[in-house]
């Protein structure tokens, strides 16, 4: 389906992109710092799932529609902004709960941490446009299903993301252990998380299609 040379090129490109600091890396590191290693890994898995869904959207043509019809792009963009602002608001609400319970951490369900990471990735239209520009370059329709080809490439990209973001989670988790017992950190941790969600929302809101 793919030549060894093509797979090598794609893997190298995917790895370089994975280690480049960006919105996903920021979210993973912040989740880990404020909520621990498990939260970081769950966020990472959510982001990787979202990236794979985006890749499949490219394969079946939905991303092309999104890229070409401005109103669809705008709907996704502002839905992403709204979702991130909602996450920021909820983080601030959680901070009030921490203060009211003598700094006891507010438990966030694991499934919600995973979904937050996934939706944050899917609702970022820049991720869709990026995937649309990369995956088609490696398609060979004459060699079989484009969907399966994209799935293979998406899994390779996710593996590179696992290596890069996994290292970030492991490294950041050490800092979480050091500072998590500090009541002052517990007070500001959700403010930090809310700020990150707010910055990501601002990044999407001020982004443009071209």
TIPA-380434 format. One record per atom (N, C-alpha, C, CB): residue in three letters; x, y, z. Coordinates in steps of 0.1 Angstrom, whole numbers, padded with zeros to 4 digits, always signed. Glycine has a CB too. Layout:
<sites>
ALAXYZ;...
</sites>
This chain:
<sites>
UNK+0008-0012+0000;UNK+0000+0000+0000;UNK+0009+0013+0000;UNK-0009+0000+0012;UNK+0019+0013+0008;UNK+0029+0024+0009;UNK+0043+0018+0007;UNK+0028+0032+0022;UNK+0051+0025+0000;UNK+0065+0021+0000;UNK+0072+0024+0013;UNK+0072+0028-0012;UNK+0083+0018+0015;UNK+0091+0020+0027;UNK+0096+0035+0028;UNK+0103+0011+0028;UNK+0099+0040+0016;UNK+0104+0054+0015;UNK+0093+0064+0019;UNK+0109+0057+0001;UNK+0080+0061+0015;UNK+0069+0070+0018;UNK+0066+0069+0033;UNK+0057+0066+0010;UNK+0066+0057+0038;UNK+0064+0056+0053;UNK+0074+0063+0061;UNK+0063+0041+0056;UNK+0087+0062+0057;UNK+0098+0069+0064;UNK+0096+0084+0064;UNK+0111+0065+0057;UNK+0092+0089+0052;UNK+0090+0104+0051;UNK+0079+0108+0060;UNK+0088+0108+0036;UNK+0067+0101+0059;UNK+0056+0105+0067;UNK+0059+0104+0082;UNK+0044+0096+0063;UNK+0065+0093+0086;UNK+0068+0091+0100;UNK+0077+0102+0105;UNK+0075+0078+0102;UNK+0087+0106+0097;UNK+0096+0117+0101;UNK+0089+0130+0102;UNK+0108+0118+0091;UNK+0080+0133+0093;UNK+0072+0145+0093;UNK+0063+0145+0105;UNK+0064+0147+0080;UNK+0057+0134+0107;UNK+0047+0133+0119;UNK+0054+0135+0132;UNK+0040+0119+0118;UNK+0067+0130+0133;UNK+0074+0131+0145;UNK+0078+0145+0148;UNK+0087+0122+0145;UNK+0083+0152+0137;UNK+0087+0166+0138;UNK+0075+0174+0143;UNK+0092+0171+0125;UNK+0063+0172+0137;UNK+0051+0179+0141;UNK+0047+0176+0155;UNK+0039+0176+0131;UNK+0049+0163+0159;UNK+0045+0159+0172;UNK+0053+0166+0183;UNK+0046+0144+0174;UNK+0066+0169+0181;UNK+0074+0175+0191;UNK+0074+0190+0190;UNK+0088+0170+0189;UNK+0067+0195+0180;UNK+0066+0210+0179;UNK+0056+0215+0189;UNK+0062+0214+0165;UNK+0059+0224+0198;UNK+0050+0229+0208;UNK+0038+0235+0201;UNK+0057+0240+0217;UNK+0026+0233+0207;UNK+0014+0238+0201;UNK+0002+0237+0211;UNK+0010+0230+0188;UNK-0010+0238+0206;UNK-0022+0238+0215;UNK-0023+0225+0222;UNK-0034+0242+0207;UNK-0021+0214+0215;UNK-0023+0201+0221;UNK-0013+0199+0232;UNK-0022+0190+0211;UNK+0000+0202+0229;UNK+0010+0200+0239;UNK+0008+0209+0252;UNK+0024+0204+0233;UNK+0003+0221+0249;UNK+0000+0230+0261;UNK-0011+0224+0269;UNK-0005+0244+0255;UNK-0022+0219+0263;UNK-0033+0213+0271;UNK-0029+0201+0279;UNK-0045+0210+0261;UNK-0021+0192+0272;UNK-0016+0180+0279;UNK-0007+0184+0291;UNK-0008+0171+0269;UNK+0002+0193+0289;UNK+0011+0196+0300;UNK+0004+0203+0312;UNK+0022+0205+0295;UNK-0006+0211+0308;UNK-0013+0218+0319;UNK-0022+0209+0327;UNK-0022+0230+0313;UNK-0029+0200+0319;UNK-0037+0190+0326;UNK-0029+0181+0336;UNK-0044+0181+0316;UNK-0017+0178+0331;UNK-0008+0169+0339;UNK-0003+0177+0352;UNK+0004+0165+0331;UNK+0001+0190+0349;UNK+0006+0198+0360;UNK-0005+0200+0371;UNK+0011+0211+0355;UNK-0017+0203+0367;UNK-0028+0206+0376;UNK-0035+0194+0382;UNK-0038+0216+0370;UNK-0036+0183+0374;UNK-0044+0172+0379;UNK-0037+0158+0379;UNK-0056+0171+0370;UNK-0025+0158+0375;UNK-0017+0146+0376;UNK-0015+0138+0363;UNK-0024+0137+0386;UNK-0007+0127+0365;UNK-0003+0119+0353;UNK-0015+0113+0346;UNK+0006+0108+0358;UNK-0024+0107+0353;UNK-0036+0100+0347;UNK-0044+0110+0338;UNK-0045+0094+0357;UNK-0046+0122+0344;UNK-0053+0132+0336;UNK-0046+0136+0323;UNK-0056+0145+0345;UNK-0032+0137+0324;UNK-0024+0140+0313;UNK-0025+0129+0302;UNK-0010+0142+0317;UNK-0024+0116+0306;UNK-0025+0106+0296;UNK-0039+0105+0290;UNK-0022+0092+0303;UNK-0050+0107+0298;UNK-0063+0107+0293;UNK-0065+0118+0283;UNK-0074+0108+0304;UNK-0060+0130+0286;UNK-0061+0141+0276;UNK-0054+0138+0263;UNK-0055+0154+0283;UNK-0042+0132+0265;UNK-0034+0128+0253;UNK-0042+0118+0245;UNK-0021+0122+0258;UNK-0048+0108+0251;UNK-0056+0098+0244;UNK-0068+0104+0237;UNK-0060+0087+0253;UNK-0074+0114+0243;UNK-0085+0121+0237;UNK-0080+0129+0225;UNK-0091+0131+0247;UNK-0069+0136+0226;UNK-0064+0143+0214;UNK-0060+0134+0203;UNK-0051+0151+0219;UNK-0054+0123+0206;UNK-0050+0113+0196;UNK-0063+0107+0189;UNK-0042+0102+0201;UNK-0073+0105+0197;UNK-0086+0100+0191;UNK-0092+0111+0182;UNK-0096+0096+0202;UNK-0092+0123+0186;UNK-0097+0134+0178;UNK-0089+0135+0165;UNK-0096+0147+0186;UNK-0076+0134+0166;UNK-0067+0135+0154;UNK-0071+0124+0144;UNK-0053+0134+0157;UNK-0073+0112+0149;UNK-0077+0101+0140;UNK-0090+0103+0134;UNK-0077+0087+0148;UNK-0100+0108+0141;UNK-0113+0112+0136;UNK-0112+0122+0125;UNK-0123+0116+0147;UNK-0103+0132+0127;UNK-0101+0142+0117;UNK-0095+0136+0104;UNK-0092+0153+0123;UNK-0085+0127+0106;UNK-0079+0121+0094;UNK-0090+0113+0086;UNK-0068+0111+0099;UNK-0099+0106+0093;UNK-0109+0099+0086;UNK-0119+0109+0079;UNK-0117+0090+0096;UNK-0121+0120+0086;UNK-0130+0130+0079;UNK-0124+0135+0066;UNK-0132+0142+0088;UNK-0111+0136+0066;UNK-0104+0139+0053;UNK-0106+0128+0043;UNK-0089+0141+0056;UNK-0105+0116+0047;UNK-0106+0105+0038;UNK-0120+0104+0031;UNK-0103+0092+0045;UNK-0130+0107+0039;UNK-0144+0105+0033;UNK-0149+0118+0028;UNK-0153+0100+0044;UNK-0141+0129+0028;UNK-0144+0141+0021;UNK-0151+0152+0029;UNK-0153+0138+0010;UNK-0154+0149+0042;UNK-0160+0159+0050;UNK-0152+0172+0052;UNK-0165+0154+0063;UNK-0139+0169+0053;UNK-0130+0180+0056;UNK-0129+0190+0044;UNK-0116+0175+0059;UNK-0130+0184+0032;UNK-0130+0192+0020;UNK-0142+0202+0019;UNK-0129+0184+0007;UNK-0153+0197+0024;UNK-0165+0205+0024;UNK-0163+0216+0034;UNK-0177+0196+0028;UNK-0158+0212+0046;UNK-0156+0222+0057;UNK-0146+0233+0052;UNK-0150+0215+0069;UNK-0136+0229+0045;UNK-0126+0238+0040;UNK-0131+0248+0029;UNK-0113+0231+0035;UNK-0140+0243+0021;UNK-0145+0251+0010;UNK-0157+0259+0012;UNK-0147+0242-0002;UNK-0165+0255+0022;UNK-0177+0263+0025;UNK-0175+0271+0038;UNK-0189+0253+0027;UNK-0173+0284+0036;UNK-0170+0293+0047;UNK-0179+0292+0059;UNK-0169+0307+0043;UNK-0192+0291+0057;UNK-0201+0291+0069;UNK-0199+0278+0077;UNK-0215+0291+0064;UNK-0195+0267+0071;UNK-0193+0255+0079;UNK-0180+0256+0087;UNK-0191+0242+0069;UNK-0170+0262+0081;UNK-0157+0265+0088;UNK-0160+0274+0100;UNK-0147+0272+0079;UNK-0168+0285+0098;UNK-0171+0294+0109;UNK-0178+0287+0120;UNK-0178+0306+0104;UNK-0188+0279+0116;UNK-0196+0272+0127;UNK-0187+0264+0136;UNK-0207+0263+0120;UNK-0178+0256+0129;UNK-0169+0247+0137;UNK-0159+0256+0145;UNK-0161+0238+0127;UNK-0155+0267+0139;UNK-0145+0276+0147;UNK-0152+0281+0159;UNK-0140+0287+0137;UNK-0164+0287+0158;UNK-0170+0293+0169;UNK-0176+0283+0179;UNK-0181+0302+0165;UNK-0179+0271+0174;UNK-0183+0260+0183;UNK-0171+0256+0192;UNK-0188+0248+0175;UNK-0159+0256+0186;UNK-0147+0253+0193;UNK-0144+0264+0204;UNK-0135+0252+0184;UNK-0146+0276+0200;UNK-0144+0287+0209;UNK-0153+0286+0221;UNK-0146+0301+0202;UNK-0166+0284+0218;UNK-0176+0283+0228;UNK-0173+0271+0238;UNK-0190+0281+0222;UNK-0169+0260+0232;UNK-0166+0248+0241;UNK-0155+0251+0250;UNK-0163+0236+0232;UNK-0144+0257+0245;UNK-0133+0260+0253;UNK-0136+0270+0264;UNK-0121+0265+0245;UNK-0144+0280+0261;UNK-0148+0290+0271;UNK-0157+0283+0282;UNK-0156+0301+0265;UNK-0165+0273+0278;UNK-0173+0266+0287;UNK-0164+0258+0297;UNK-0183+0256+0280;UNK-0153+0252+0291;UNK-0144+0245+0300;UNK-0137+0254+0309;UNK-0133+0237+0291;UNK-0133+0266+0304;UNK-0127+0276+0313;UNK-0136+0280+0325;UNK-0123+0288+0305;UNK-0149+0282+0321;UNK-0159+0286+0331;UNK-0160+0275+0342;UNK-0173+0288+0325;UNK-0161+0262+0337;UNK-0162+0251+0347;UNK-0150+0249+0355;UNK-0165+0238+0339;UNK-0138+0252+0350;UNK-0126+0252+0358;UNK-0126+0262+0369;UNK-0113+0254+0349;UNK-0131+0274+0366;UNK-0133+0284+0376;UNK-0143+0280+0387;UNK-0137+0298+0370;UNK-0154+0274+0382;UNK-0164+0269+0392;UNK-0157+0259+0401;UNK-0176+0263+0385;UNK-0149+0250+0396;UNK-0142+0240+0404;UNK-0133+0246+0414;UNK-0134+0230+0395;UNK-0127+0257+0410;UNK-0118+0264+0419;UNK-0125+0269+0431;UNK-0110+0276+0412;UNK-0137+0274+0429;UNK-0146+0279+0440;UNK-0149+0267+0450;UNK-0158+0285+0435;UNK-0151+0255+0443;UNK-0154+0243+0452;UNK-0142+0239+0460;UNK-0158+0232+0443;UNK-0130+0241+0454;UNK-0118+0238+0462;UNK-0116+0247+0474;UNK-0105+0239+0452;UNK-0119+0260+0471;UNK-0117+0270+0482;UNK-0127+0267+0493;UNK-0119+0284+0477;UNK-0139+0262+0489;UNK-0150+0260+0499;UNK-0148+0248+0507;UNK-0163+0260+0492;UNK-0139+0239+0502;UNK-0137+0226+0509;UNK-0123+0224+0515;UNK-0141+0214+0500;UNK-0118+0236+0519;UNK-0104+0235+0525;UNK-0094+0229+0516;UNK-0105+0228+0538;UNK-0094+0233+0503;UNK-0084+0229+0493;UNK-0085+0214+0489;UNK-0070+0231+0498;UNK-0096+0207+0492;UNK-0097+0193+0487;UNK-0099+0194+0472;UNK-0109+0186+0494;UNK-0092+0186+0464;UNK-0093+0186+0450;UNK-0106+0182+0445;UNK-0082+0178+0443;UNK-0111+0189+0435;UNK-0124+0185+0429;UNK-0122+0174+0418;UNK-0131+0197+0422;UNK-0128+0163+0420;UNK-0126+0151+0411;UNK-0134+0154+0398;UNK-0131+0139+0418;UNK-0126+0153+0387;UNK-0132+0154+0374;UNK-0132+0140+0368;UNK-0124+0163+0364;UNK-0144+0135+0363;UNK-0145+0121+0358;UNK-0135+0119+0347;UNK-0159+0119+0353;UNK-0129+0107+0346;UNK-0119+0104+0336;UNK-0125+0105+0322;UNK-0114+0090+0339;UNK-0137+0101+0320;UNK-0143+0102+0307;UNK-0144+0116+0302;UNK-0157+0095+0307;UNK-0147+0126+0311;UNK-0148+0139+0307;UNK-0134+0145+0303;UNK-0154+0148+0318;UNK-0124+0141+0310;UNK-0110+0146+0307;UNK-0107+0141+0293;UNK-0100+0141+0317;UNK-0110+0128+0290;UNK-0108+0122+0277;UNK-0115+0130+0266;UNK-0111+0108+0276;UNK-0128+0132+0268;UNK-0137+0139+0259;UNK-0132+0153+0256;UNK-0152+0139+0263;UNK-0128+0160+0267;UNK-0123+0174+0265;UNK-0112+0174+0256;UNK-0119+0180+0279;UNK-0102+0165+0257;UNK-0091+0165+0248;UNK-0095+0162+0234;UNK-0081+0154+0253;UNK-0104+0152+0232;UNK-0109+0148+0219;UNK-0116+0160+0212;UNK-0118+0136+0220;UNK-0126+0166+0219;UNK-0134+0176+0212;UNK-0125+0189+0210;UNK-0146+0180+0221;UNK-0116+0191+0219;UNK-0107+0203+0217;UNK-0099+0201+0204;UNK-0097+0204+0228;UNK-0095+0189+0200;UNK-0088+0186+0188;UNK-0097+0187+0176;UNK-0081+0173+0188;UNK-0109+0181+0177;UNK-0118+0180+0165;UNK-0124+0194+0162;UNK-0130+0171+0168;UNK-0127+0202+0172;UNK-0133+0215+0170;UNK-0123+0226+0167;UNK-0141+0219+0181;UNK-0110+0222+0164;UNK-0100+0232+0160;UNK-0099+0231+0145;UNK-0086+0229+0166;UNK-0106+0240+0137;UNK-0106+0239+0123;UNK-0092+0239+0116;UNK-0114+0250+0117;UNK-0082+0245+0123;UNK-0069+0245+0118;UNK-0063+0231+0117;UNK-0059+0253+0126;UNK-0067+0222+0126;UNK-0063+0208+0126;UNK-0069+0201+0113;UNK-0067+0201+0138;UNK-0081+0205+0110;UNK-0088+0199+0098;UNK-0081+0203+0086;UNK-0103+0203+0098;UNK-0078+0216+0085;UNK-0072+0221+0073;UNK-0057+0216+0071;UNK-0071+0237+0073;UNK-0051+0214+0082;UNK-0037+0208+0082;UNK-0038+0194+0077;UNK-0031+0209+0096;UNK-0047+0186+0083;UNK-0048+0172+0079;UNK-0052+0171+0064;UNK-0059+0165+0087;UNK-0060+0181+0059;UNK-0064+0181+0045;UNK-0052+0183+0036;UNK-0075+0191+0043;UNK-0042+0190+0041;UNK-0031+0193+0032;UNK-0020+0182+0033;UNK-0025+0207+0037;UNK-0020+0174+0043;UNK-0010+0164+0045;UNK-0014+0150+0039;UNK-0006+0163+0059;UNK-0025+0145+0044;UNK-0028+0131+0040;UNK-0030+0128+0025;UNK-0041+0127+0047;UNK-0037+0137+0018;UNK-0038+0134+0004;UNK-0025+0132-0004;UNK-0046+0145-0003;UNK-0015+0138+0001;UNK-0002+0137-0006;UNK+0004+0123-0006;UNK+0009+0146+0001;UNK-0002+0114+0003;UNK+0003+0100+0004;UNK-0007+0090-0001;UNK+0007+0098+0018;UNK-0018+0095-0006;UNK-0029+0086-0011;UNK-0025+0079-0024;UNK-0042+0093-0012;UNK-0029+0066-0025;UNK-0027+0059-0038;UNK-0040+0052-0040;UNK-0015+0049-0037;UNK-0050+0058-0046;UNK-0063+0052-0048;UNK-0063+0039-0056;UNK-0073+0061-0055;UNK-0053+0038-0065;UNK-0051+0026-0073;UNK-0046+0014-0065;UNK-0042+0028-0085;UNK-0042+0016-0053;UNK-0036+0006-0044;UNK-0046+0001-0034;UNK-0023+0010-0037;UNK-0058+0006-0034;UNK-0068+0002-0024;UNK-0075+0014-0018;UNK-0061-0006-0013;UNK-0083+0010-0007;UNK-0092+0020-0001;UNK-0084+0032+0005;UNK-0100+0013+0011;UNK-0088+0044+0001;UNK-0082+0056+0007;UNK-0085+0057+0022;UNK-0087+0069-0001;UNK-0096+0053+0026;UNK-0100+0053+0040;UNK-0090+0045+0048;UNK-0114+0048+0043;UNK-0087+0033+0043;UNK-0077+0024+0051;UNK-0063+0030+0050;UNK-0077+0010+0045;UNK-0059+0036+0039;UNK-0046+0042+0038;UNK-0045+0054+0048;UNK-0044+0048+0024;UNK-0056+0062+0049;UNK-0056+0073+0059;UNK-0056+0068+0073;UNK-0068+0082+0056;UNK-0063+0057+0076;UNK-0063+0051+0089;UNK-0049+0047+0093;UNK-0072+0039+0090;UNK-0041+0041+0084;UNK-0028+0036+0087;UNK-0019+0048+0090;UNK-0022+0028+0075;UNK-0020+0059+0081;UNK-0012+0071+0083;UNK-0016+0078+0096;UNK-0014+0080+0071;UNK-0029+0078+0099;UNK-0033+0084+0112;UNK-0028+0077+0124;UNK-0048+0084+0112;UNK-0027+0063+0123;UNK-0022+0056+0134;UNK-0007+0058+0136;UNK-0024+0041+0132;UNK+0000+0060+0125;UNK+0014+0063+0126;UNK+0016+0077+0132;UNK+0021+0063+0112;UNK+0008+0087+0128;UNK+0009+0100+0134;UNK+0005+0100+0149;UNK-0001+0110+0127;UNK-0004+0091+0153;UNK-0008+0090+0167;UNK+0003+0084+0175;UNK-0021+0082+0168;UNK+0010+0074+0169;UNK+0022+0068+0176;UNK+0033+0078+0178;UNK+0027+0056+0167;UNK+0035+0087+0169;UNK+0045+0098+0171;UNK+0040+0107+0182;UNK+0047+0105+0158;UNK+0027+0110+0182;UNK+0021+0118+0192;UNK+0022+0112+0206;UNK+0007+0122+0189;UNK+0020+0099+0206;UNK+0022+0091+0219;UNK+0036+0093+0224;UNK+0018+0077+0217;UNK+0046+0092+0216;UNK+0060+0093+0220;UNK+0062+0107+0226;UNK+0069+0090+0209;UNK+0058+0117+0218;UNK+0061+0131+0222;UNK+0053+0136+0234;UNK+0058+0140+0210;UNK+0040+0134+0233;UNK+0032+0139+0244;UNK+0033+0130+0257;UNK+0017+0139+0240;UNK+0036+0117+0255;UNK+0038+0108+0266;UNK+0050+0112+0274;UNK+0040+0094+0261;UNK+0061+0117+0267;UNK+0073+0122+0274;UNK+0070+0134+0282;UNK+0084+0124+0264;UNK+0061+0143+0276;UNK+0057+0155+0283;UNK+0050+0152+0295;UNK+0049+0164+0273;UNK+0040+0142+0294;UNK+0032+0138+0306;UNK+0041+0133+0317;UNK+0022+0128+0302;UNK+0050+0124+0314;UNK+0059+0118+0324;UNK+0068+0129+0330;UNK+0068+0107+0317;UNK+0073+0138+0322;UNK+0082+0148+0328;UNK+0074+0158+0337;UNK+0089+0156+0317;UNK+0062+0162+0332;UNK+0054+0172+0339;UNK+0049+0166+0352;UNK+0043+0177+0331;UNK+0046+0153+0352;UNK+0040+0146+0364;UNK+0049+0147+0376;UNK+0037+0131+0361;UNK+0062+0148+0374;UNK+0072+0149+0385;UNK+0069+0163+0392;UNK+0086+0148+0380;UNK+0067+0173+0384;UNK+0064+0187+0390;UNK+0051+0187+0397;UNK+0064+0197+0379;UNK+0041+0179+0392;UNK+0028+0178+0398;UNK+0030+0172+0412;UNK+0018+0170+0390;UNK+0038+0162+0413;UNK+0040+0155+0426;UNK+0047+0165+0436;UNK+0049+0143+0425;UNK+0056+0173+0431;UNK+0063+0182+0440;UNK+0054+0193+0445;UNK+0075+0189+0432;UNK+0045+0199+0437;UNK+0038+0210+0441;UNK+0023+0207+0445;UNK+0038+0220+0430;UNK+0019+0195+0442;UNK+0004+0192+0445;UNK+0001+0193+0460;UNK+0001+0178+0439;UNK+0011+0191+0468;UNK+0008+0192+0483;UNK+0007+0206+0488;UNK+0018+0184+0490;UNK+0010+0215+0479;UNK+0011+0230+0483;UNK-0003+0235+0482;UNK+0021+0238+0475;UNK-0009+0240+0493;UNK-0023+0246+0493;UNK-0024+0258+0484;UNK-0027+0249+0507;UNK-0013+0266+0482;UNK-0014+0277+0473;UNK-0015+0273+0459;UNK-0001+0285+0475;UNK-0008+0262+0455;UNK-0009+0257+0442;UNK-0023+0252+0439;UNK+0001+0246+0439;UNK-0029+0245+0449;UNK-0042+0240+0447;UNK-0052+0251+0445;UNK-0047+0232+0459;UNK-0050+0262+0451;UNK-0058+0274+0449;UNK-0058+0279+0435;UNK-0055+0285+0459;UNK-0046+0280+0429;UNK-0044+0286+0416;UNK-0045+0276+0405;UNK-0031+0293+0416;UNK-0045+0263+0407;UNK-0044+0253+0397;UNK-0055+0254+0387;UNK-0043+0239+0402;UNK-0067+0256+0391;UNK-0078+0257+0382;UNK-0079+0270+0375;UNK-0091+0255+0390;UNK-0073+0281+0382;UNK-0072+0293+0374;UNK-0062+0291+0363;UNK-0066+0304+0384;UNK-0052+0284+0365;UNK-0042+0281+0354;UNK-0049+0273+0343;UNK-0030+0273+0360;UNK-0056+0263+0346;UNK-0063+0255+0336;UNK-0073+0263+0329;UNK-0070+0243+0343;UNK-0081+0272+0336;UNK-0091+0281+0329;UNK-0084+0290+0320;UNK-0099+0289+0340;UNK-0072+0295+0324;UNK-0064+0304+0315;UNK-0060+0298+0303;UNK-0052+0310+0323;UNK-0056+0285+0304;UNK-0051+0278+0292;UNK-0063+0276+0282;UNK-0045+0264+0295;UNK-0075+0272+0287;UNK-0086+0270+0279;UNK-0090+0284+0273;UNK-0098+0265+0287;UNK-0089+0294+0280;UNK-0092+0308+0275;UNK-0083+0312+0264;UNK-0092+0318+0286;UNK-0070+0309+0266;UNK-0060+0312+0255;UNK-0062+0304+0243;UNK-0046+0309+0261;UNK-0066+0291+0244;UNK-0068+0283+0233;UNK-0081+0288+0225;UNK-0071+0268+0237;UNK-0091+0292+0233;UNK-0103+0298+0227;UNK-0099+0311+0219;UNK-0114+0301+0237;UNK-0091+0319+0225;UNK-0086+0331+0218;UNK-0079+0328+0205;UNK-0078+0340+0228;UNK-0070+0318+0206;UNK-0062+0314+0195;UNK-0071+0310+0183;UNK-0053+0302+0198;UNK-0082+0302+0186;UNK-0091+0298+0175;UNK-0099+0310+0170;UNK-0100+0287+0180;UNK-0104+0318+0179;UNK-0112+0330+0176;UNK-0105+0339+0167;UNK-0117+0337+0188;UNK-0092+0341+0169;UNK-0084+0350+0161;UNK-0077+0344+0149;UNK-0074+0357+0169;UNK-0079+0331+0147;UNK-0073+0324+0135;UNK-0081+0327+0123;UNK-0072+0309+0138;UNK-0075+0326+0112;UNK-0082+0328+0099;UNK-0079+0316+0090;UNK-0077+0340+0092;UNK-0088+0314+0080;UNK-0087+0303+0072;UNK-0074+0302+0064;UNK-0099+0302+0062;UNK-0070+0313+0060;UNK-0057+0313+0052;UNK-0046+0320+0059;UNK-0060+0321+0038;
</sites>
